[in-house]
Amino acid sequence: MAFVVVGIAACAGSDHDIGDQVTIDQGVFGLLLKGCDTAGCRVQVGSGVGITLELPPPAGSVHGESLDSTTSNSHGVYQFDLPAGHYQLCTTSCTPIDVPDGGTARYDWVSGSDGGAWCAGGC
């Protein structure tokens, strides 16, 4: 868990305003970051990283039915145009998400030696 704190702290000083790259009015978007846990290491954007959008998994399962997939662009940004509802985003690990009616939700990902972590609202 120490990596997550280091990774997120390393992001805090960077400009991760991606609003000008988001083209959806309804759905989920975010920024993928390549984290690190060594001194002097710099967090970088995760371009070309695959993300899968799934339905919530049944009880006792890790994965739900796959709905769509994409890769992050050269700036580390991904987005899915979706109706309101409950979903799951997956890279190395998965996180449940809620897309509001008439709006968007932001979920960023920071990878690292411990597998990484999702951040609701941005890292």
C-alpha positions as CSV (number, residue, x, y, z in Angstrom):
1,M,0.0,0.0,0.0
2,A,3.0,2.3,0.5
3,F,3.4,2.5,-3.3
4,V,0.0,3.9,-3.8
5,V,0.7,6.7,-1.5
6,V,4.0,7.4,-3.2
7,G,2.4,7.2,-6.7
8,I,-0.4,9.5,-5.9
9,A,1.8,11.9,-4.1
10,A,4.1,12.0,-7.1
11,C,1.1,12.9,-9.3
12,A,0.0,15.8,-7.1
13,G,2.5,18.2,-8.5
14,S,1.7,17.4,-12.1
15,D,-0.9,18.9,-14.4
16,H,-3.4,16.2,-15.1
17,D,-6.2,18.4,-16.4
18,I,-7.5,16.4,-19.3
19,G,-10.9,18.1,-19.7
20,D,-10.0,19.5,-23.1
21,Q,-9.4,15.9,-24.4
22,V,-12.7,14.5,-23.3
23,T,-15.3,14.4,-26.1
24,I,-18.2,12.6,-24.3
25,D,-21.1,14.1,-22.5
26,Q,-22.2,10.9,-20.8
27,G,-20.0,8.0,-19.6
28,V,-16.6,7.5,-18.0
29,F,-13.1,8.9,-18.7
30,G,-9.8,9.0,-17.1
31,L,-6.0,9.3,-17.1
32,L,-3.7,6.3,-17.0
33,L,-0.4,6.8,-15.3
34,K,2.7,4.7,-15.0
35,G,3.7,4.9,-11.4
36,C,6.9,4.0,-9.6
37,D,8.2,3.4,-6.1
38,T,11.9,4.3,-6.3
39,A,13.6,7.5,-5.3
40,G,13.9,10.0,-8.2
41,C,11.4,8.2,-10.4
42,R,8.9,10.3,-12.3
43,V,5.3,9.3,-12.9
44,Q,4.6,9.2,-16.6
45,V,1.4,9.0,-18.7
46,G,0.4,5.5,-19.7
47,S,-0.2,5.6,-23.4
48,G,-1.4,2.6,-25.3
49,V,-2.7,0.8,-22.1
50,G,-5.7,-1.4,-22.6
51,I,-8.8,-0.9,-20.5
52,T,-11.9,-3.2,-20.5
53,L,-15.4,-2.1,-19.6
54,E,-17.5,-4.8,-18.0
55,L,-20.9,-5.3,-16.3
56,P,-20.5,-5.8,-12.6
57,P,-19.4,-9.3,-11.8
58,P,-21.7,-11.9,-10.3
59,A,-21.2,-12.6,-6.6
60,G,-17.9,-14.5,-6.0
61,S,-16.5,-13.6,-9.4
62,V,-13.7,-11.1,-10.3
63,H,-14.9,-10.3,-13.9
64,G,-18.3,-9.5,-15.4
65,E,-19.4,-9.7,-19.0
66,S,-17.1,-7.7,-21.2
67,L,-18.9,-4.8,-22.9
68,D,-16.1,-2.9,-24.6
69,S,-12.4,-2.2,-24.6
70,T,-10.1,0.6,-25.6
71,T,-6.5,1.8,-25.2
72,S,-5.4,5.1,-23.8
73,N,-4.2,7.7,-26.2
74,S,-0.7,9.2,-26.4
75,H,-1.6,11.5,-23.5
76,G,-2.8,8.5,-21.3
77,V,-6.5,9.5,-21.7
78,Y,-9.3,7.0,-22.3
79,Q,-13.1,7.4,-22.5
80,F,-16.3,5.3,-22.9
81,D,-19.6,6.8,-24.1
82,L,-22.1,5.1,-21.8
83,P,-25.6,5.3,-20.5
84,A,-26.0,5.9,-16.7
85,G,-25.5,2.7,-14.7
86,H,-23.1,0.5,-12.8
87,Y,-20.1,-0.9,-14.5
88,Q,-16.6,-2.2,-13.8
89,L,-13.3,-0.9,-15.3
90,C,-10.3,-3.3,-15.6
91,T,-6.6,-3.0,-16.3
92,T,-4.3,-5.0,-14.1
93,S,-7.1,-4.9,-11.5
94,C,-10.8,-3.9,-11.6
95,T,-12.9,-1.2,-9.9
96,P,-16.6,-0.7,-9.7
97,I,-17.9,2.5,-11.2
98,D,-21.1,4.5,-11.4
99,V,-22.0,6.6,-14.4
100,P,-24.5,9.4,-13.4
101,D,-27.5,10.2,-15.4
102,G,-26.7,13.0,-17.8
103,G,-23.1,13.3,-16.8
104,T,-19.6,11.8,-16.7
105,A,-17.4,10.1,-14.1
106,R,-13.6,10.2,-13.9
107,Y,-11.5,7.2,-12.8
108,D,-7.7,7.4,-13.1
109,W,-5.3,4.5,-12.8
110,V,-1.7,4.6,-11.4
111,S,0.2,1.4,-12.1
112,G,3.1,0.2,-10.0
113,S,5.0,-2.7,-8.6
114,D,2.1,-3.6,-6.3
115,G,-0.3,-3.8,-9.3
116,G,-1.6,-0.3,-9.1
117,A,-4.7,1.6,-7.9
118,W,-7.8,3.3,-9.3
119,C,-8.6,6.8,-8.1
120,A,-12.2,8.0,-8.4
121,G,-12.4,11.7,-9.4
122,G,-8.8,11.8,-10.5
123,C,-5.4,11.1,-8.9
